[in-house]
Amino acid sequence: MRAGPRRRSVLTKNTRRSLANDLTDRLRDDILTGRKTPGDYLRLQNIADEFEVSLSPIRESLSVLAYEGLVSPVGQRGYKVAPLLREDLVDATKARVALETLCLRASIEQGDDDWESEVVASFWKLNKLETSTWTDSTLAEWEKHHHKFHESLIGGCGSPMLIEFCGIARRVTDRFRRICVRENDPDRSVWNEHETIFRLTIARRADEAVAALATHVSRTSERILATSF
């Protein structure tokens, strides 16, 4: 049976949205990993040729990335990768400390067993990497599990909007941190901080866990400022 016009319209819209989401993830990863560097022009037609997609999902993707502060519009010519500005890192760090500590406290106070099991699972995967022998491919895996760990900590707060805001601020600091990590040896004290935050969180010691998280986020940014600026 052939789909009617309304059904085809819904399918087309859903397909376009899925394509735009996938393209957003790929472009974001290119920016965060440095494959697309600050100041690089992102011309719509060039992206269409690179990823073999139409212009419509590209516009949607770049609008999302502009909202996240990763790209900036350039007149009618398209977009360019946003510069790495010291003040952006400082502001994003302040936002993360304020928002993530708020969400972590709420998660500890009201998080259920499902939230706690997610924190345990994400830390176990992260810690397994951090205590293993690193190879050339380990860093990419570490980035994935590091993001998942921080995401899981605040996942029980009950506020999707606050979680989204935390994600935006974290992506800004992640962009700076990835450059620092590529240029310097791994900071093993960061791994110890992860374990401290995890143990305090699972023990439901909110004040200490929140303080440890704030110190962790702030110290990481201070190291980036000292080594990369």
Secondary structure, 3 states (H helix, E strand, C coil): CCCCHHHHHHHHHHHHHHHHHHHHHHHHHHHHCCCCCCCCEECHHHHHHHHCCCHHHHHHHHHHHHHCCCEEEECCCEEEECCCCHHHHHHHHHHHHHHHHHHHHHHHHHCCHHHHHHHHHHHHHHHHHHCCCCCCCHHHHHHHHHHHHHHHHCCCCCCHHHHHHHHHHHHHHHHHHHHHHHHCCCCHHHHHHHHHHHHHHHCCCHHHHHHHHHHHHHHHHHHHHHHHC
